[in-house]
Amino acid sequence: MKKLLIFGGVIVVLFAAIAFVTLYEQKEAAKNNPYQKSELHPATIDQLDDPNYQNIILPDELKQQLADGKSLTVYFYSPTCPHCRRTTPIVVPLTKQLGIDLKLFNLLEFENGWDTYGIESTPTIVHYENGKETKRIEGYHDKQTFRQWFSSLSEQKN
C-alpha cells in the first residue's frame, strides 16, 4: 500500500511540475507577442513569425486612434479564415508597395471587434478618414481589384 501511495504522490508532483512549466512558458511568450495576451489561439501562434502578420493593431489603440480623428486603413481578419489566408499574401505586400500603413486587427483574439466595427465577414478592409469609416471592401478578391481599391484611397484624399 505504501508503494502505491508513493507512486501516486510522484505522479501528482510530475503533473504539478508540468502545469507550472506550461504556465511559465505561456507568461514568457506573452511578454514577446504583439497581442499582449498570455494565451493565444493556436492559429494565431502559428502566425507570430510570419512577416505578413507583424503590423498588428490592438483594440485600445484602434479605438484611441479613431477617437483622435486619425486616418488609417485596417485589415480585419481571422487566422482560421481560409479566405484571409489567401488574401493576406496579396494585400500586405501590395500595401507596402503602395506606401500604405495597413494595420491588422485579429478578430479571433479580439472578438468584440466584430460588433464594434460592424464586421460581417472576413477578410474585411476598412479605411477611416478623420476617425470615420469612408470605404470598405469585404471578401477575397484578385490582386488587381485590391490594387484598384487601395489606389482609390489616394484619389479620395485629393
Salt bridges, closest charged atoms under 4 A:
GLU28 OE2 - LYS31 NZ 3.06
ASP101 OD2 - LYS103 NZ 3.41
GLU109 OE1 - LYS37 NZ 2.91
GLU129 OE2 - HIS127 NE2 2.63
GLU133 OE2 - ARG136 NE 2.80
GLU138 OE2 - ARG136 NH1 3.59
